[in-house]
Each structure stands twice: as C-alpha cells, then as structure tokens.
Amino acid sequence: MASKKFFGTDGVRGTANKPPMTAEIALKVGEAAGAHFLRGDHRHQVIIAKDTRLSGYMLEPALTAGFISVGMDVILVGPMPTPAVAMLTRSLRADLGVMISASHNPYQDNGIKLFGPDGFKLSDEVEAEIEARMEDDGDGHRAGPARLGRAKRLDDAEGRYIEFVKNSFPRKLRLDGLKIVIDCANGAAYRVAPAVLWELGADVVTVGVEPDGLNINKGCGSTDCGVMQAAVVTHGADLGIALDGDADRVIMCDEVGELLDGDQIMALVAEYWARTDRLRGGGVVATVMSNLGLERYLKSIGLTLERTKVGDRYVVEHMRKFGYNLGGEQSGHIILSDYNTTGDGLMAALQTLAVLADSGRRASEAARVFSPIPQTLRNVSYAHDNPLEYPGVKSAIADGESRLGPDGRVLIRPSGTEPVVRVMAEGDDQVLIDEVVSDIVRAMHDVLE
C-alpha cells in the first residue's frame, strides 16, 4: 500500500494553521470522509467533538462545512474525550465520528481522528481511500441544494458519557472514603472526569480543569505528572490520576507519589481479571514499547504478552482478531474492549480503583505488581533527512544489539506524528543500556550535523 500523505499513526496531525492542519484541508477531510461513509438513502449523521485547543474553533466549522456539503447531518458535542466520540458514534447509530485533538501534544498542534460507525478507528486502507478522495475536486460527491446536511448541538452528551463510564465500575463497589487527585490536563475531560469520580463517592481534588485554549497539557496531564504527584502528597490523597488532552490515556500514582504507567496498570488489571475469570485471550496485547518486566511478570502468572507496532489502533486490531479484552500501551492507552472500542483513560483508572476498593489495600501495596526492567528512551529530532538511512547509524544500532545480547533489546522507531526518531534500549544493566542509547543517538547527531 502506498504511503499516506495526510494520515499518520493516529489520524491527521500537525501545527495549527499550517498544512495539514488548515481550515482548507479540514474541509477536504470532511468532504472526503463524509462521501466515503455515505451508504443508502437515510439521513447520514456524523459526531464531532474536540478538546480545548484554541485552534478547535477553526477546525470544527471547517469540518462541519465539509460534511454538510456531502449531505451529512452534523451533531456537535463540544469538548469531550476521544472515547466519548467512539461511544456516541455507536449509541447514536451515526455513520462517522470525529475527534479534533492532538492528544498529548502542546496547544499549537491539533489533529483529526476518525471513527467508523462501529466506533473503531479507521484502518490504513480506509484512510488511504479517504486521501484518494481528497485529491479529487469534490464535485462528484457534493450534495444538491435540497440534500445538504444540517448541524445541531447535543446538549446531554456529557451526561451520556458520565453514565457510560460509571457503568464500567463494578456495581458492588464504591469509592467512598477514598481521596483522589484528578489531573485533566486542561483538556477534554475537565468537566466529565471529576464528575464521574464524585458521583461514585470519592473525595475529589482537581488539577488542570481551567482550560484557556493555550494551556492544554502545559505543565500538567499524563506527560507532565509532577503537579499530580505533588497534589497527592500535599492533600494526603489515596491515588492520583493524570489524563492527557483528549483523555484516551492515563498515568497514575500511588499515595506517596510513585508513578504507575500503562504497563503497571495492565499488569494489575490482568491479574485481577484473570483471578475473577474475566480475562479473555489468556493474556494482554501491548506494543513493542512495553517493558520486558511486564512480559516476565505475566509469564510468571501463566499469562502471555502479545506485542504489536506502536499505536493503540494496532493493539485494538490484534485484540479483535484474536479475542483479547485487555490491551494497551506503556504511555497509558488502555483498551478495555468489554466496555469501549478505543483507549479510555478514565475507565482504565476506574478498573485500577476497583482492585483497590475490592482489596482494601493502599495503592503502594496493590498497584505496583512488577519491577520494571531498566529502560532508556531518548528522542532525536530531524528536519529533513531521516538519520536511519545512514550506514553509520545502522552500524551503531547493530553494535548496540550485539552488546545487549538475548536478554535485552534495542528498539528504534520513527514517530508517526512528528519528525522524531525514538531510540529505546532495555536490559538488566542500566549502565550498559544508557551507553548503548547514547552511542546510537551520537551516531544520529553526527550524520545530522
């Protein structure tokens, strides 16, 4: 399949008001995606949500115009988490769902994520077909004047999602007596996440719930957890929860501020679900980035770890194909397919809280179920030439793999959302893996200078 021009590992993404994140291209995405999902003579509907970025005000009406132009009715829900779009697309029997967000990126970036009528992110093949339509002038699939779509707002979208998330929490349990810090990253979940926790009985301390269009993910959220950790200690909380800008990922911390990443969350939930006969597939699906410690722990309790390439939709595809109901990424995308079709940070946090509420143990005792193997990750930015094409870099990578041997590994991965190469190594010797990563990064810098 030919490489895609606009779509990356998680939809279309870039700097706001520069290609591909311009109003013009958003209009084309709306036209092309809308035309692709026209099926039959019924009134077609598309759900559009966004996070709290200033540029959402530009992209939302552009996408709306594109969908309306091909005859789709648009349902606008305003700031809502990405997993809410997946849920609403299915529950409202819409033909398409759209999330305007760049997830964990800073405010100056934005993105467009598309969901099919089944609530799942689109496949590479469908994205390529939409791109092919975007290359057309659009005249062939624009609706006639009497068939244009309409736009309206869904006033109860937040309430629908709040009840949906609460229903994933075991009915026999409550959060009464637990003090929880929730950091919403000044993003899409700034209203719904605190409401869910409070309605389940928790004493809630909020962080990152004052979005101004420019402060999403800034010094807060799942990519900058210091504020959450400090708030947990300051307020004597039992647990901290940090979401990212569109709330499809989560990082947590225990009562002393020690972080729990996606690998720890998956291990905790997998053991609990296996013990309560809820785990399907005999294990967990994760990506190549997940820690070897997770793999060793799951093996020790009779479970497997299946790995995919990076991107939560590839995890979902593997789960669907082989019958797993738990998967995710170290970065905090956790997919609980019994409940939703994509990563849901708030639901994943609730499953962790269910283990604590059921056991009566503190998070520091219950939630850290394995010791991570030393892992070092560094990013190398490039402007033009991909450093992985150079023989000197390839030689440094091969040398690093040889030095780590069979008990360690080197993972080199170009980002799908920005011009960055991620260099990761892991093994039992922290000094050695630091040296391996430094040598590979140095080789890249040498060819980029």
N, C-alpha and C positions, 0 to 999 in steps of 0.2 A: 504494500500500500504506500502511495506517495506521501511524503511528509506534509504535515498540515501547516498552513500559513498563519492562521489566527489562533487555533485551539492548542493549548498545552496540556499538562498533566491534569489540570483542574479548570477546564473552561478557557475562556479568553481572559488575559490579564495583562496589565501594563500601567504606565504612568498616565494619570487622568489628563485628558485633553490633548494627548499625543497618540498617534496610531499605535496599537489598535483600540485604544480606549477613548475614541472620539464619539461625538454625537452621531456623526455620519456613519461610522462603522456600526454603532449600536443600532441605528435604524436598519442597516442591511442585515444584521443578525436577526432582528425582529421579523423582517420580511421573509428571510430565507428559512428560519426555523419555523415560523408560522406556516409557510407554504408546505414545508416538509411534513408537518403533522396534520394537515387538512385531510379528513377522512370521512366521507359520507356527507349528507345534507343537513346534519344537525347544527345548531349554533355552537361553534367551537369556542372554548374558553382557555385562557392562559392566566396562571397566577404569577404576579410579580411582587417580590419582596426585596428589601435592601437592608444594608447595615446603616451606620450613622455617618458615613463619609460625606463631606460636602459635595463631592462630585456625583453622588447619587441623584441629586436634584437635576443634573444634566442628563444622565443616562436613562433614568426612569421614563421621562416623557419621550425620549428618542425611541426606546424600545417599544413603548406603548403605541407610538405612531406607526412603527413598522408592523406590529401585529394587527392593529386596526386596519391597515391598508390592504391586508390579505383576507380580511373578513373575520378575524378572531375578536371575540369579546375579551376585554382585559379586566381582571379582578386585582385591584391594588390593595396590599395589606400593610404597607409601610415598613418600618423597622421590625424585622422578625428574624429569628435564627434560621440558618440554612436547613436544618432538619425539619423545621416547621413547614417549609416550602414542599419538601418531599411528602409530608403528611397531608397537607392541604390539597396538593395535586391529586392524591388518591381519594381523599374523603369527599372532595367536591366533584370528582369524576371529570377533572379538567384534562385537556389534551396535552398540556405542557406546563412546566413550572420553571420560573426564572428567579435566580438569586443574584442580586447586584452586590458583589463583595469581593475584596481581595484578601479575605480571611485574616491571617495574622500579619499581613504587610502594613506598613505605615499609611497614613491618610492619603498621601499623594498618589498612591496606587489604587486601582479598582479593577473589578473583574466581572465577568458574566458567566454564571454556572447554569446549565440547563438540565432539567429533569424530564424524562418521558412520562407518559400517562400512568405508568406503573410505579412512579415515584423513584425510579433508579436513574442515576446519572447516565448520560448517553455514551454509547460505545464509540470507539475510534472510528468505526465505519460510518456511523450516522453523522458524527461530527464532520467527516470528510465530505459526505453528501451535502451537508448544510453549507460548507465552504464552497463547494462547486456551484450551488445556487447563488451564493453571494457574488460570484464572478459575473453572473448574468445582470442585465439591466433592470430586471424585476417586472417588466411589463407583462410577461407571460403568466404571472400568478397574482397580480393585483386584482382586488375585487372591484366589481362595478359599483357605481354610486349608491345603489339600493342595498348592496350586500356588505357595506363597510361595517366594521365592528363598533362596539361601544365600550366605554370604560366606566367602572364604578368602584367604590371602596367597600371592603368587607369589614364592618365595624366590630364584629366579635371574633376576629382572627386570634387575638391574644388569648381570650378565654378558651377557645377551642384547643389551642396548643397547651395551655396550662393543664387542662383536664387530661389531655392525651399523655403528657409526661407523668402526671401524678398516677395515672392508671398503670404505669410500668413498675411502681413501687409495691412490694407485697402488702396485701390488704391487712394482714395480721400485725403489721409493724407500724410504728410511728416514730417521729423524730423528737418527740417531747423530751426535754431535758438536755438536748444537745445544742451547744452554741456553735454556729457555723459562719465562717467568713466566706463571702461570695464576691469574687472579683470579676466583673462583667466586661472588663477591657474598654469601657466607654463605647461598647458596641451593641450589636443587635439584640442581645438578651438582657439589656439593662433594666427592663421592666418585668419580663416574664420570669427570669431565674429567681430573683428574691421572692416573688410571689409564690412560686412552687414550694420553695423550702419553708416559707412561713406557714402556708396552708397545711403542710404536713406536720407542723408542730414545732419546728426549730426556732431557736432564738437566733435571728439573722443579723449579721454585721455586714454592711455593704461597702464595696470599694469599686471604683470605676463605673459609676452609674450617673455621671454628669456629662454626657456627650455634647460637644460643641461643633462637630463636623471636622475638627482638626486633631483631636486628641485620642482617636481610636488606637488602641494598642500602645499608646505612648506612656512608657514607664509603668505599665500595668498589664494585666492579662497573662495568658499562658506562656508568652515568650519573654516575660519580664516579671518573675514571680516574687521579687523582693518585697513589694508592698503587701502582698497577701501574707507572706511568711511573717513579716513584722506585725501585721494586724492580728494574726492568730496568737502570737506570743503576748502582745500588749493586752488583748481582750480576754486572755485565758480561754480561748476557743478550743473546741474538741477537734476541729478539722478546718482546712482551708480548701476552697475550690476556685480555680482560675480558668476562665473560659477565654477563647480568642475572639476576634472581632465579629465573627459570624456564628460563634457558639457551637461549631461542629467538632471542636476538640477541647480537651480538658487536661490540666495538670493539677495535682492536689498536693497537700502537705499534711503531716500529722500534727499533733498538739504541741510539739516542740519546734515546728517549722521545717522538718526534714521533708524534702520533696518526694512525691510519688509520681513517676512518669507513666506513660501509657503501658509500658511493659509490666510495671508493678501492678497496675490496675487490672490488666488482662490476666495476670497470674492469680491475683486474689479472686476475681470473679470466676475464672475457670475452675479453681479448686472447689469453690463454694457450689457452683452449678454441677460439677461432677459428683460431689458428695450428696447433692439433693436430686440427682437424676434429671437434671435439666439440660446438661451439656450434650449437644449433638455433634457428630462427626469424629468423636474421640480425641479432640484436641482444639487447637487455636490456629487461626490464619493470621499471619503477620507479614511484615515486609523484610527485605534484606537488611534494613537498618536496625531491627530489633536485636537486643543484646543476647550474646551467647548464654548468659546466665539464665535468661528466660527459657531458652531451649533445654538447658540441662535440668532446670527445675521441673518443667513439665514432664520430661522423660522420667524423672525420679518418682513421679506420682502416677506413671502409666499413661501419660497423655503425649500427643505429638504436637510439633510446631511445623506448620506448612508455611513456606515463605513465597512472597510474590515480589514483583518490582514495586518501587515506591509509588504511592498514590492510593488513596483509600478506595477508589473505584475498582482497582485491580484486586484488592482484598475482597471486596464485595463480589466481584465476578467469580473468584475462586470459591468463596463461601457458597454461592448459589449453585455452582456446578457440582460441588462435592458434598453438599449437605451439612455444612457447619453453621452454627448460630452465634459464634463469638469470634471476633477478629478485630484487627486494628493496627495502629502504628505507634511506635515509641513516642512520637510527638503528641499523642493524645487523641487522635481519631480512634474512637472505639465504636465498632459496629455491633449492635445487638439486634440481629435480624428477626428475633421473635417480636420486636416492637416497631422497628423502623428500617428503612431501606438505605440509610446513609449514616455517617457518623453523627452522634448526638452527645455533646459534652455533658449536658445536664442529666440525661438518662444514665450515662456511664457513672457520673458522680453518685446518683441515687442507688445504683447497684452496689457501689462501694459502701455507701451508708447503710444499705440493707444488711451487709455482712456484719458491720459494727453493731447495728441495732439488735441483730439476732444473737450475736455472741456476747454482747455486753462488755467487750474488751475495748481498750483505748486504741486509737489508730496506730500508735507506735508499736503496739504489741501485735496487732492483727494484720496491718496493711503492708508491712514490709516482709514479703514472703520468700524472697531470694536475694542473694548478694550479687549485684551486677559484676560482670567481668570488666576489668578496666577497658575503657573505650575512649578514644580521642577523635574528635571531629573538627576539622578546620575548613573554611571556605576560601576559595581563590577566585577573585573576580577577574573578568577579562572583557575587553572592549570589542575586539574583532576576532582574532584567530583563537580557535579552541586549543588550549595547550595540550590536550590529549592526543593531538595529531603528530606530535614531535617525537622522534626516536629517543631523545634523551629522557623524556618524561616516561615513555613506555619502559625504558630500561630501569628507571628508578622504581617504578611500580613492581616490576618483576623481581628486582632485588629485595624490596620490602616483603613481598610474599614469601620469598625463599627464607628470609631471616626469621619470619614468624612461624613458619612450618605448619604442620597439620592442626595444631591446637589453637591457631589464631587465624585472622583473616584481614585482608585489605579490601576495602570497597571504595571505588571511585565512581562518582555519579554526577553527571551534569544536571543542574536543576532544570525542571520543566517550566519554571515560572520566572526565572531571572538569569542573566549571564554570569553564572557562578558554577564552579566545579566544587563538589563536596568531596573531601578527602577524609576517609574514616579508616581506622585500624583498631582492632581489639585483640586481646590476648591476656594471658595471666601475668605478664611482666609489664607494668606501667611504664617503666623507663624505656624499654625496648619499643613499645608502640609509639611513644612520644617521638623517639628518634626516627622511626620509620615514617611517620606522618611529616615530620619536619623535613626530612630528606626529599620526600615527594613534592611537598609544597615549594621547597627551594628550587627543585628542578623546573617546576612550572614557572616560577618567578624569573628564572634565568632565561627562558625562551620568550617570555612576555616583555622583557625589558627592551 
